[in-house]
Amino acid sequence: MRHFWLDPLLKTLTIWLAVGLIFKASPVIAGIYAAATYYNFWVHTNVRVGYGRWSWLLNSPQFHRMHHSALPEHFDCNYAALLPIYDLLGGSYRRPRPDEYPPTGLDTGEHPRSFVQAVIWPLRDRRAEPAASLEIRI
């Protein structure tokens, strides 16, 4: 997962609630928006799941991973949050090969090494820390 685990709860209690109240969203609309938002979390999971020849129809973790790839050959592709047909129409579609799972991001070598570190990862102070240090300062 490349998003903070508490993000959906925080958005539900702030943004979704405010927008729902301001625009008087029906429960059906709120449910559709919530489902699309949670699907975005699925797309950003660190799993090797793709939809093969159907990758143009619905975004998958493997398809979207190429958007976050650190490899130059993947730059400027697979922007879709939900429907890759727009990438296909816009010329930014790149179908992943079955075994393609590129490294992602701007790699500093820094990553959580335990469940506890993953939970508190967004709270770390990165200004004064070397890349290998995971000390948390609040």
Summary of the structure (lengths in Angstrom):
residues: 138
radius of gyration: 17.7
end to end distance: 23.0
largest distance: 48.5
contacts: 309
relative contact order: 0.11
helix: 46%
strand: 1%
